């Protein structure tokens, strides 16, 4: 059972989970394993690994970031729903949007949300296209991403979604802090600036993680984000 593994690991976390939330995480785990047999969602499928490297990792978000009631949150490049679905399980009050470019992943997430009794908006779009949509551009209190792109590239994908006064939160591995230096120019051009950097060790020997919070200080110029090929070949 996921609860038996996860509960002792997150005993000092700010996110307090009840029985219903542990049941939702159990159902999420079971769906993840089931769907992973027919499509590539995650390389981690054992209960211990999912509990530590997906669930505990995502829940660490709330240890570092203050999220007001009813905040609008977009998970950019959500993949299998990390961290967005886990954040929604822990805080059902947030208004969640899950954005991904692969429709098959969104079909999986639709079943997850239905099975767990959760509501979220599902958006089938490339990150750079969604940010040009007037209904999504600078519409969110928080953009969050666990994507593997370097921070200067990820900032161009994500900061355009954040309203001034909000934050882009990048959930990174051990190299998160070292990526900050090369990302400072990108942040400045996109209207952002570093607010906080949190480095910590995951429980259960899960490794080192870094959460970088980038404040949205000014509007993002209309020319950003550029097309994906430009973002990758000529990072800001």
VOTI-937385 format. One record per residue: x, y, z of N, C-alpha, C, O, CB in turn; residue in three letters. Coordinates in steps of 0.02 Angstrom, whole numbers, padded with zeros to 5 digits, always signed. Glycine has a CB too. Example, Ala and Ser with C-alpha at 12.3 -4.5 7.8 and 13.67 -1.06 7.14 Angstrom:
BEGIN
+00660-00284+00390+00615-00225+00390+00660-00165+00390+00712-00166+00423+00565-00224+00452ALA/+00642-00112+00354+00684-00053+00357+00645+00002+00394+00670+00057+00402+00704-00030+00286SER/
//
This chain:
BEGIN
+00042-00060+00000+00000+00000+00000+00044+00063+00000+00092+00068+00037-00047+00000+00061UNK/+00025+00109-00042+00062+00172-00047+00062+00209+00020+00113+00238+00040+00033+00217-00101UNK/+00006+00208+00055+00002+00243+00119+00054+00218+00168+00087+00258+00202-00068+00235+00150UNK/+00063+00153+00172+00111+00124+00220+00183+00146+00206+00223+00153+00252+00106+00048+00219UNK/+00197+00157+00142+00265+00180+00123+00271+00255+00133+00320+00279+00162+00280+00161+00051UNK/+00222+00292+00108+00227+00365+00103+00217+00401+00169+00253+00449+00184+00177+00390+00054UNK/+00169+00378+00209+00152+00415+00270+00211+00429+00316+00220+00486+00336+00099+00377+00308UNK/+00252+00379+00333+00309+00394+00376+00362+00438+00343+00399+00474+00377+00341+00330+00398UNK/+00366+00436+00276+00416+00476+00241+00400+00550+00242+00445+00592+00242+00422+00452+00170UNK/+00335+00567+00244+00316+00638+00239+00286+00664+00305+00247+00712+00305+00265+00647+00182UNK/+00304+00632+00360+00275+00651+00424+00290+00723+00443+00253+00754+00481+00301+00605+00479UNK/+00347+00750+00417+00363+00819+00433+00349+00867+00375+00370+00925+00377+00436+00824+00452UNK/+00313+00844+00325+00294+00886+00268+00237+00933+00289+00199+00918+00335+00274+00843+00207UNK/+00232+00989+00254+00177+01036+00268+00110+01010+00242+00058+01026+00270+00192+01104+00236UNK/+00112+00970+00189+00050+00943+00161+00025+00885+00206+00058+00833+00210+00060+00918+00088UNK/-00032+00896+00238-00060+00844+00282-00114+00806+00243-00164+00835+00222-00090+00875+00347UNK/-00103+00742+00233-00149+00701+00194-00195+00660+00238-00174+00632+00289-00111+00656+00146UNK/-00258+00655+00217-00305+00613+00253-00315+00547+00216-00283+00534+00165-00373+00648+00260UNK/-00358+00504+00243-00369+00438+00214-00392+00441+00141-00369+00402+00099-00420+00399+00255UNK/-00437+00488+00127-00462+00494+00058-00405+00510+00010-00402+00483-00045-00516+00550+00054UNK/-00359+00553+00032-00304+00572-00013-00255+00514-00023-00228+00506-00078-00267+00633+00016UNK/-00245+00475+00028-00203+00415+00019-00236+00364-00027-00203+00330-00066-00188+00383+00087UNK/-00302+00359-00022-00339+00315-00068-00332+00339-00140-00325+00299-00186-00414+00311-00048UNK/-00335+00405-00149-00326+00433-00216-00256+00419-00244-00248+00403-00303-00340+00509-00216UNK/-00205+00426-00201-00137+00412-00223-00129+00338-00240-00093+00320-00286-00087+00432-00168UNK/-00162+00294-00202-00160+00222-00217-00190+00208-00286-00162+00171-00326-00197+00182-00162UNK/-00248+00238-00298-00282+00228-00363-00239+00257-00420-00236+00228-00473-00352+00261-00363UNK/-00208+00314-00408-00164+00346-00457-00106+00299-00473-00089+00289-00532-00137+00414-00431UNK/-00076+00271-00422-00020+00224-00431-00043+00164-00474-00007+00144-00520+00006+00199-00363UNK/-00100+00136-00458-00124+00077-00494-00138+00093-00568-00122+00052-00611-00189+00050-00461UNK/-00166+00151-00581-00178+00172-00650-00113+00184-00688-00107+00168-00747-00222+00234-00652UNK/-00065+00214-00653+00000+00227-00683+00034+00162-00706+00059+00159-00762+00046+00264-00632UNK/+00032+00112-00663+00062+00047-00680+00024+00014-00738+00053-00014-00783+00064+00001-00618UNK/-00042+00017-00734-00084-00014-00786-00072+00017-00855-00061-00018-00904-00159-00008-00767UNK/-00075+00083-00857-00067+00118-00922+00006+00115-00946+00018+00118-01006-00089+00191-00915UNK/+00052+00110-00900+00123+00109-00919+00140+00047-00960+00192+00045-00994+00167+00112-00857UNK/+00098-00005-00957+00109-00065-00996+00095-00054-01070+00120-00091-01113+00066-00123-00970UNK/+00055-00002-01086+00038+00010-01156+00067+00075-01183+00065+00087-01244-00037+00011-01164UNK/+00094+00119-01140+00127+00179-01162+00179+00200-01111+00174+00183-01052+00075+00236-01174UNK/+00229+00237-01134+00284+00255-01090+00267+00317-01048+00270+00373-01072+00347+00268-01131UNK/+00248+00305-00986+00232+00360-00940+00288+00373-00890+00304+00431-00875+00167+00345-00902UNK/+00319+00320-00865+00371+00327-00815+00415+00265-00814+00392+00209-00828+00340+00339-00745UNK/+00479+00275-00797+00524+00218-00789+00518+00189-00719+00544+00135-00705+00596+00239-00803UNK/+00485+00226-00675+00478+00205-00605+00408+00177-00594+00359+00214-00600+00493+00265-00556UNK/+00403+00113-00577+00337+00082-00569+00329+00042-00504+00275+00019-00489+00322+00038-00628UNK/+00384+00034-00466+00377-00003-00403+00347+00043-00350+00358+00104-00353+00446-00031-00380UNK/+00310+00016-00302+00277+00058-00252+00325+00104-00214+00309+00163-00203+00240+00014-00203UNK/+00382+00078-00193+00430+00119-00156+00455+00177-00199+00459+00234-00177+00489+00076-00132UNK/+00472+00161-00261+00498+00213-00306+00447+00267-00321+00463+00326-00320+00521+00182-00370UNK/+00386+00247-00335+00333+00296-00350+00318+00338-00288+00310+00399-00293+00268+00260-00373UNK/+00315+00306-00229+00301+00343-00168+00354+00396-00154+00338+00453-00134+00297+00295-00108UNK/+00417+00378-00164+00472+00424-00148+00485+00473-00205+00483+00534-00195+00536+00386-00133UNK/+00497+00447-00265+00523+00489-00319+00469+00525-00359+00485+00570-00398+00564+00447-00365UNK/+00406+00505-00350+00352+00542-00381+00310+00578-00328+00305+00639-00328+00308+00496-00423UNK/+00280+00540-00282+00233+00571-00236+00266+00616-00184+00247+00674-00177+00194+00517-00201UNK/+00316+00591-00148+00350+00632-00098+00385+00692-00131+00385+00747-00105+00402+00591-00058UNK/+00414+00679-00189+00448+00732-00227+00399+00789-00244+00415+00847-00234+00480+00704-00291UNK/+00341+00771-00270+00291+00822-00288+00264+00858-00226+00256+00919-00228+00234+00790-00326UNK/+00252+00821-00173+00224+00852-00112+00273+00899-00078+00252+00943-00040+00203+00798-00063UNK/+00338+00892-00093+00388+00938-00065+00377+01009-00090+00401+01056-00059+00459+00914-00084UNK/+00341+01016-00144+00323+01082-00170+00294+01127-00115+00312+01185-00109+00272+01075-00228UNK/+00248+01098-00075+00214+01138-00024+00259+01154+00035+00243+01199+00075+00152+01102+00000UNK/+00315+01119+00042+00363+01137+00095+00398+01202+00078+00422+01238+00123+00414+01081+00105UNK/+00401+01218+00014+00441+01275-00009+00399+01334-00034+00422+01391-00032+00487+01252-00064UNK/+00339+01320-00058+00299+01371-00092+00233+01383-00056+00196+01336-00041+00286+01350-00165UNK/+00219+01446-00041+00155+01464-00011+00103+01473-00066+00111+01515-00110+00161+01530+00032UNK/+00051+01433-00064+00000+01434-00117-00067+01456-00086-00098+01418-00049-00008+01363-00151UNK/-00089+01518-00100-00153+01542-00073-00212+01499-00096-00209+01467-00149-00165+01614-00092UNK/-00265+01499-00057-00326+01463-00074-00350+01483-00144-00351+01542-00161-00381+01475-00022UNK/-00370+01434-00182-00401+01447-00247-00353+01471-00301-00376+01496-00353-00454+01498-00239UNK/-00289+01464-00291-00240+01487-00341-00249+01449-00407-00267+01391-00408-00169+01477-00315UNK/-00235+01485-00461-00235+01453-00527-00164+01427-00541-00116+01465-00539-00258+01503-00584UNK/-00160+01362-00555-00095+01329-00565-00096+01292-00632-00143+01255-00646-00079+01280-00506UNK/-00043+01303-00672-00036+01264-00734+00027+01222-00730+00081+01248-00714-00034+01310-00796UNK/+00020+01158-00746+00076+01112-00748+00095+01105-00822+00059+01073-00861+00058+01042-00716UNK/+00152+01134-00840+00173+01138-00910+00215+01077-00928+00267+01064-00898+00214+01203-00923UNK/+00192+01039-00979+00225+00977-00997+00215+00925-00942+00263+00895-00918+00299+00988-01009UNK/+00153+00916-00923+00137+00876-00863+00155+00802-00868+00166+00770-00817+00064+00882-00848UNK/+00157+00775-00930+00175+00704-00936+00124+00658-00904+00066+00657-00923+00243+00691-00907UNK/+00146+00621-00854+00101+00575-00819+00063+00609-00762+00029+00576-00722+00142+00517-00790UNK/+00067+00676-00759+00029+00713-00709+00070+00737-00650+00042+00757-00599-00026+00672-00685UNK/+00136+00735-00657+00180+00757-00602+00210+00825-00618+00240+00833-00671+00236+00705-00590UNK/+00202+00873-00574+00174+00867-00507+00100+00884-00501+00071+00876-00447+00212+00912-00461UNK/+00068+00906-00556+00002+00936-00551-00051+00896-00515-00085+00921-00471-00022+00951-00617UNK/-00058+00832-00534-00111+00791-00504-00098+00781-00430-00145+00782-00390-00116+00723-00540UNK/-00036+00771-00411-00020+00761-00340-00034+00826-00300-00059+00823-00244+00055+00741-00331UNK/-00019+00883-00330-00035+00947-00297-00110+00954-00287-00133+00977-00235-00008+01006-00338UNK/-00149+00934-00336-00222+00938-00332-00250+00890-00280-00298+00907-00245-00253+00924-00401UNK/-00220+00831-00274-00242+00783-00223-00232+00814-00154-00275+00810-00110-00204+00716-00229UNK/-00173+00844-00144-00157+00873-00078-00197+00937-00064-00214+00951-00007-00083+00888-00074UNK/-00211+00975-00118-00246+01039-00110-00302+01043-00162-00293+01074-00215-00197+01099-00118UNK/-00359+01012-00148-00414+01013-00196-00440+01082-00213-00475+01091-00263-00471+00971-00170UNK/-00422+01132-00172-00447+01200-00184-00414+01234-00244-00442+01281-00271-00437+01242-00123UNK/-00354+01211-00264-00320+01246-00319-00357+01232-00385-00386+01179-00394-00246+01223-00325UNK/-00355+01281-00429-00384+01274-00496-00328+01253-00542-00284+01292-00559-00417+01341-00520UNK/-00330+01190-00564-00274+01159-00599-00286+01153-00674-00340+01134-00696-00260+01092-00569UNK/-00234+01169-00712-00232+01155-00784-00173+01110-00797-00117+01124-00775-00228+01221-00825UNK/-00185+01056-00835-00131+01010-00855-00121+01017-00929-00167+01004-00969-00149+00936-00835UNK/-00061+01037-00950-00046+01048-01020+00006+00998-01044+00058+00990-01013-00022+01120-01032UNK/-00008+00966-01101+00040+00920-01130+00030+00916-01205-00025+00927-01230+00034+00850-01098UNK/+00084+00901-01241+00081+00900-01314+00058+00832-01341+00043+00826-01400+00148+00917-01343UNK/+00056+00781-01298+00039+00713-01321-00031+00695-01297-00044+00690-01237+00090+00661-01295UNK/-00077+00685-01344-00146+00673-01326-00156+00608-01287-00201+00604-01245-00188+00671-01389UNK/-00114+00558-01300-00121+00494-01264-00110+00505-01188-00143+00473-01147-00070+00442-01291UNK/-00064+00549-01171-00053+00563-01099-00115+00597-01070-00134+00583-01013+00009+00609-01090UNK/-00146+00640-01108-00207+00674-01083-00264+00625-01075-00307+00634-01031-00227+00731-01130UNK/-00267+00574-01118-00318+00521-01109-00307+00484-01044-00354+00470-01007-00316+00472-01169UNK/-00244+00470-01028-00227+00439-00964-00248+00484-00907-00280+00461-00859-00152+00424-00960UNK/-00231+00548-00911-00246+00595-00857-00322+00604-00848-00346+00614-00792-00213+00663-00870UNK/-00359+00602-00903-00432+00607-00899-00460+00549-00858-00505+00558-00818-00463+00608-00970UNK/-00433+00489-00870-00457+00431-00830-00436+00438-00757-00475+00422-00712-00429+00366-00859UNK/-00376+00463-00745-00353+00474-00676-00399+00522-00640-00422+00508-00584-00280+00501-00675UNK/-00413+00578-00671-00456+00628-00639-00526+00601-00626-00555+00613-00573-00461+00691-00683UNK/-00553+00564-00674-00619+00534-00666-00619+00484-00609-00663+00486-00566-00642+00500-00731UNK/-00570+00440-00608-00566+00388-00556-00557+00419-00486-00583+00394-00437-00508+00340-00571UNK/-00519+00473-00483-00503+00504-00418-00555+00555-00397-00553+00580-00341-00435+00537-00421UNK/-00602+00571-00442-00653+00620-00425-00626+00691-00420-00647+00730-00378-00687+00602-00360UNK/-00579+00707-00464-00548+00774-00464-00565+00811-00528-00578+00780-00580-00472+00768-00456UNK/-00565+00877-00524-00578+00918-00582-00515+00957-00601-00483+00986-00557-00637+00967-00570UNK/-00499+00957-00665-00443+00997-00690-00455+01008-00764-00488+00968-00797-00374+00962-00677UNK/-00428+01062-00790-00432+01076-00861-00374+01040-00896-00317+01045-00875-00430+01152-00876UNK/-00390+01003-00950-00339+00969-00989-00329+01007-01055-00377+01020-01091-00359+00895-01003UNK/-00267+01025-01069-00253+01064-01130-00203+01026-01173-00147+01011-01151-00225+01135-01112UNK/-00223+01010-01234-00179+00976-01282-00144+01029-01324-00174+01058-01370-00220+00926-01328UNK/-00082+01042-01307-00045+01096-01341+00029+01090-01327+00049+01064-01275-00071+01164-01320UNK/+00070+01114-01374+00140+01124-01359+00145+01185-01313+00104+01231-01317+00182+01134-01424UNK/+00194+01185-01270+00199+01238-01220+00204+01307-01252+00172+01354-01229+00260+01226-01176UNK/+00243+01312-01305+00254+01378-01337+00191+01403-01373+00182+01463-01382+00312+01375-01386UNK/+00147+01357-01394+00085+01376-01427+00032+01398-01375-00003+01447-01385+00058+01319-01470UNK/+00027+01359-01321-00022+01376-01270-00011+01445-01240-00058+01480-01223-00020+01324-01215UNK/+00052+01464-01234+00069+01529-01203+00051+01588-01248+00050+01645-01225+00143+01531-01186UNK/+00036+01574-01312+00014+01627-01357-00062+01635-01355-00089+01684-01381+00037+01612-01429UNK/-00096+01587-01325-00169+01589-01320-00190+01641-01269-00167+01639-01212-00197+01519-01301UNK/-00233+01687-01288-00251+01742-01243-00286+01718-01179-00283+01752-01128-00297+01791-01279UNK/-00318+01660-01182-00352+01635-01122-00303+01605-01071-00321+01594-01013-00405+01582-01141UNK/-00242+01592-01094-00192+01562-01049-00132+01606-01035-00098+01598-00985-00169+01497-01079UNK/-00119+01653-01079-00060+01695-01070-00068+01740-01009-00117+01776-01002-00048+01738-01133UNK/-00019+01737-00964-00018+01776-00902-00084+01770-00864-00111+01819-00838-00004+01850-00917UNK/-00110+01707-00862-00175+01694-00831-00169+01657-00765-00219+01645-00731-00219+01655-00878UNK/-00108+01637-00745-00100+01592-00688-00059+01623-00632-00013+01663-00643-00067+01527-00711UNK/-00077+01604-00571-00038+01624-00512+00028+01586-00509+00079+01613-00487-00079+01612-00448UNK/+00026+01524-00531+00086+01482-00531+00089+01440-00595+00040+01410-00615+00087+01436-00469UNK/+00148+01439-00626+00164+01388-00676+00215+01344-00644+00262+01368-00612+00190+01420-00744UNK/+00207+01279-00652+00253+01231-00621+00274+01180-00674+00234+01161-00717+00222+01196-00559UNK/+00336+01159-00671+00358+01108-00718+00413+01065-00687+00457+01090-00652+00383+01140-00783UNK/+00408+01000-00702+00460+00953-00682+00498+00929-00744+00532+00878-00742+00429+00892-00644UNK/+00492+00967-00798+00523+00947-00861+00599+00948-00854+00627+00982-00811+00501+00993-00918UNK/+00632+00909-00898+00704+00901-00892+00744+00955-00928+00805+00957-00923+00724+00834-00919UNK/+00711+01000-00965+00747+01053-01000+00784+01097-00950+00764+01104-00892+00697+01096-01042UNK/+00839+01127-00973+00877+01172-00931+00836+01234-00915+00790+01251-00952+00945+01191-00964UNK/+00854+01268-00862+00812+01321-00834+00803+01379-00881+00750+01410-00883+00841+01345-00769UNK/+00855+01396-00920+00847+01453-00967+00796+01437-01021+00759+01481-01043+00915+01470-00999UNK/+00794+01374-01043+00744+01353-01093+00675+01346-01061+00625+01369-01090+00765+01286-01125UNK/+00672+01316-01003+00609+01305-00968+00575+01372-00951+00514+01377-00952+00620+01264-00905UNK/+00615+01422-00935+00587+01488-00917+00549+01518-00976+00496+01548-00966+00643+01536-00896UNK/+00574+01509-01037+00539+01538-01094+00474+01501-01108+00425+01531-01131+00584+01535-01157UNK/+00472+01436-01094+00410+01398-01102+00358+01417-01049+00298+01419-01063+00425+01324-01098UNK/+00381+01431-00988+00334+01436-00931+00317+01506-00907+00260+01519-00889+00363+01398-00874UNK/+00365+01552-00906+00351+01618-00878+00295+01656-00914+00259+01694-00882+00414+01660-00881UNK/+00286+01646-00980+00231+01682-01013+00161+01663-00987+00114+01701-00997+00233+01668-01086UNK/+00155+01607-00953+00090+01587-00925+00074+01623-00859+00016+01625-00837+00088+01511-00913UNK/+00125+01652-00827+00117+01678-00759+00098+01752-00760+00129+01792-00796+00182+01668-00720UNK/+00049+01770-00721+00029+01840-00715+00081+01877-00672+00111+01846-00628-00042+01846-00684UNK/+00091+01942-00683+00135+01980-00639+00113+01974-00566+00054+01982-00550+00137+02055-00661UNK/+00161+01960-00523+00145+01947-00453+00143+01873-00437+00143+01854-00379+00079+01979-00435UNK/+00141+01832-00489+00141+01759-00480+00211+01731-00483+00260+01768-00480+00097+01726-00532UNK/+00216+01665-00489+00281+01632-00489+00283+01573-00537+00233+01538-00547+00300+01608-00419UNK/+00341+01563-00567+00357+01502-00603+00400+01460-00556+00451+01483-00532+00393+01516-00672UNK/+00379+01397-00544+00415+01353-00498+00443+01295-00539+00406+01254-00566+00368+01328-00440UNK/+00510+01291-00541+00544+01237-00577+00567+01185-00527+00605+01201-00481+00604+01264-00619UNK/+00544+01123-00536+00564+01069-00492+00620+01030-00525+00610+00995-00574+00503+01022-00476UNK/+00680+01038-00498+00741+01014-00531+00776+00962-00487+00760+00953-00429+00788+01072-00546UNK/+00826+00930-00518+00868+00883-00482+00924+00919-00446+00917+00978-00429+00897+00831-00529UNK/+00980+00887-00434+01034+00917-00396+01069+00975-00431+01103+01014-00398+01085+00865-00381UNK/+01060+00982-00497+01094+01035-00534+01054+01099-00541+01075+01146-00576+01113+01010-00602UNK/+00996+01102-00508+00952+01160-00516+00986+01226-00501+00977+01275-00538+00893+01152-00472UNK/+01024+01229-00447+01056+01292-00428+01109+01312-00478+01117+01372-00491+01086+01285-00358UNK/+01145+01264-00505+01199+01280-00552+01171+01306-00618+01207+01340-00656+01242+01219-00565UNK/+01106+01291-00634+01076+01315-00695+01053+01388-00690+01038+01420-00740+01017+01272-00713UNK/+01052+01414-00629+01026+01482-00619+01068+01535-00655+01040+01581-00685+01025+01498-00545UNK/+01134+01528-00652+01177+01579-00681+01163+01588-00755+01157+01645-00779+01250+01561-00671UNK/+01158+01532-00792+01147+01538-00864+01075+01559-00880+01061+01577-00937+01163+01472-00898UNK/+01030+01555-00831+00960+01572-00843+00943+01645-00825+00887+01667-00840+00916+01526-00803UNK/+00989+01681-00794+00972+01748-00770+00953+01796-00826+00908+01837-00819+01030+01777-00731UNK/+00988+01791-00883+00972+01834-00940+00902+01818-00967+00864+01864-00982+01025+01825-00996UNK/+00887+01754-00972+00820+01734-00996+00766+01759-00949+00715+01786-00972+00816+01657-01001UNK/+00776+01751-00885+00725+01774-00836+00712+01849-00844+00655+01871-00846+00748+01759-00764UNK/+00767+01888-00850+00760+01961-00855+00721+01980-00918+00678+02024-00915+00829+01994-00854UNK/+00737+01948-00974+00702+01965-01036+00629+01945-01035+00588+01975-01070+00737+01932-01095UNK/+00613+01894-00996+00544+01867-00994+00502+01899-00938+00443+01883-00931+00546+01792-00984UNK/+00533+01944-00899+00496+01978-00846+00500+01945-00778+00459+01959-00735+00425+01984-00865UNK/+00550+01902-00769+00556+01866-00706+00620+01880-00668+00666+01911-00695+00550+01792-00717UNK/+00623+01857-00607+00682+01863-00565+00680+01810-00511+00627+01791-00488+00688+01932-00535UNK/+00738+01787-00490+00741+01734-00439+00711+01758-00373+00730+01811-00348+00814+01711-00428UNK/+00665+01719-00347+00635+01735-00283+00665+01692-00227+00680+01718-00173+00559+01724-00285UNK/+00674+01628-00240+00701+01583-00189+00727+01519-00222+00702+01498-00274+00648+01566-00135UNK/+00776+01489-00189+00803+01424-00211+00804+01378-00150+00833+01396-00098+00874+01431-00242UNK/+00773+01320-00156+00769+01272-00101+00801+01207-00122+00778+01174-00169+00694+01261-00079UNK/+00854+01187-00088+00886+01122-00100+00873+01077-00041+00877+01098+00017+00963+01131-00113UNK/+00858+01014-00054+00841+00968+00000+00852+00896-00023+00858+00883-00083+00767+00978+00023UNK/+00854+00851+00024+00859+00780+00008+00791+00747+00015+00756+00758+00065+00911+00745+00054UNK/+00771+00708-00034+00709+00671-00029+00715+00618+00026+00769+00590+00035+00690+00639-00097UNK/+00661+00604+00062+00663+00550+00111+00672+00483+00076+00662+00477+00015+00599+00549+00154UNK/+00691+00432+00114+00699+00365+00085+00755+00360+00036+00752+00322-00012+00636+00344+00052UNK/+00808+00399+00047+00867+00399+00003+00848+00413-00070+00874+00382-00116+00903+00333+00008UNK/+00802+00461-00078+00777+00477-00145+00821+00524-00185+00805+00539-00242+00710+00506-00139UNK/+00875+00549-00154+00920+00593-00191+00907+00666-00176+00861+00684-00139+00913+00581-00265UNK/+00948+00709-00207+00945+00781-00196+00898+00814-00246+00898+00796-00305+01015+00812-00200UNK/+00859+00862-00223+00814+00899-00266+00823+00974-00254+00846+00995-00201+00741+00878-00254UNK/+00805+01013-00305+00806+01086-00300+00741+01113-00326+00718+01094-00380+00867+01116-00338UNK/+00711+01158-00289+00651+01194-00312+00670+01267-00320+00690+01300-00272+00591+01185-00262UNK/+00663+01292-00381+00680+01361-00397+00615+01400-00408+00576+01383-00452+00727+01366-00459UNK/+00605+01453-00368+00546+01495-00377+00567+01560-00411+00608+01598-00385+00511+01509-00309UNK/+00537+01573-00469+00552+01633-00508+00491+01678-00506+00438+01659-00531+00573+01615-00581UNK/+00498+01738-00477+00443+01784-00473+00430+01818-00540+00477+01834-00576+00456+01837-00419UNK/+00367+01827-00556+00349+01864-00617+00344+01938-00598+00296+01958-00565+00282+01837-00650UNK/+00393+01976-00619+00397+02046-00598+00364+02094-00647+00336+02145-00628+00470+02066-00589UNK/+00368+02076-00712+00341+02119-00765+00309+02076-00819+00318+02015-00820+00397+02163-00796UNK/+00270+02107-00862+00239+02071-00918+00293+02043-00963+00345+02073-00974+00191+02117-00958UNK/+00280+01984-00991+00324+01954-01040+00313+01988-01108+00255+01994-01129+00313+01877-01046UNK/+00365+02011-01141+00356+02042-01208+00320+01995-01256+00329+01934-01253+00424+02061-01238UNK/+00278+02023-01299+00235+01982-01343+00274+01934-01388+00246+01883-01408+00194+02026-01387UNK/+00337+01949-01404+00375+01905-01450+00395+01839-01419+00418+01793-01454+00437+01941-01474UNK/+00386+01832-01353+00402+01770-01319+00339+01733-01299+00289+01766-01282+00446+01783-01257UNK/+00338+01666-01299+00393+01622-01319+00401+01618-01395+00353+01626-01432+00382+01553-01290UNK/+00463+01606-01416+00477+01595-01487+00457+01524-01506+00434+01485-01464+00552+01609-01502UNK/+00467+01506-01569+00453+01436-01589+00504+01391-01554+00559+01412-01536+00457+01428-01667UNK/+00485+01328-01545+00525+01281-01506+00596+01274-01533+00644+01270-01494+00491+01214-01504UNK/+00603+01271-01599+00670+01263-01629+00716+01320-01609+00775+01309-01596+00665+01258-01705UNK/+00689+01381-01608+00729+01439-01589+00746+01437-01514+00803+01452-01494+00692+01504-01606UNK/+00697+01419-01473+00709+01415-01401+00767+01368-01386+00810+01383-01344+00645+01392-01364UNK/+00769+01311-01421+00820+01261-01407+00887+01278-01439+00940+01265-01410+00797+01193-01432UNK/+00886+01307-01500+00949+01320-01535+00982+01385-01513+01043+01391-01515+00937+01323-01610UNK/+00941+01433-01492+00969+01497-01469+00936+01518-01404+00896+01565-01404+00959+01553-01523UNK/+00952+01484-01349+00923+01501-01284+00938+01574-01265+00991+01600-01281+00948+01455-01230UNK/+00892+01605-01231+00902+01674-01209+00961+01679-01161+00977+01734-01138+00839+01702-01176UNK/
//
